[in-house]
């Protein structure tokens, strides 16, 4: 299976709230959020709690939540308990 064109891959990530730097690489925080969201989605698929029909919306929600939590923790908003 061939990869989709670069413009489509970038559009997918941007629709999930991931933005690239001028050099085309993701910020470290975005990469961490994306990897964490992917692992959560994989677990949902493995346990049968996520299907192809609702993948797009569910992935976006998970990624947004993970990203917001990460940014809050990095900005010192977490209390650490």
ABEGO torsion letter per residue (X at the ends): XBBBBAAAAAAAAAAAGBBBBAAGBBBAAAAAAAAAAAAAAAAAAAAGABBAAAAAAAAAAAAAAAAAAAAAAAAGABAGX
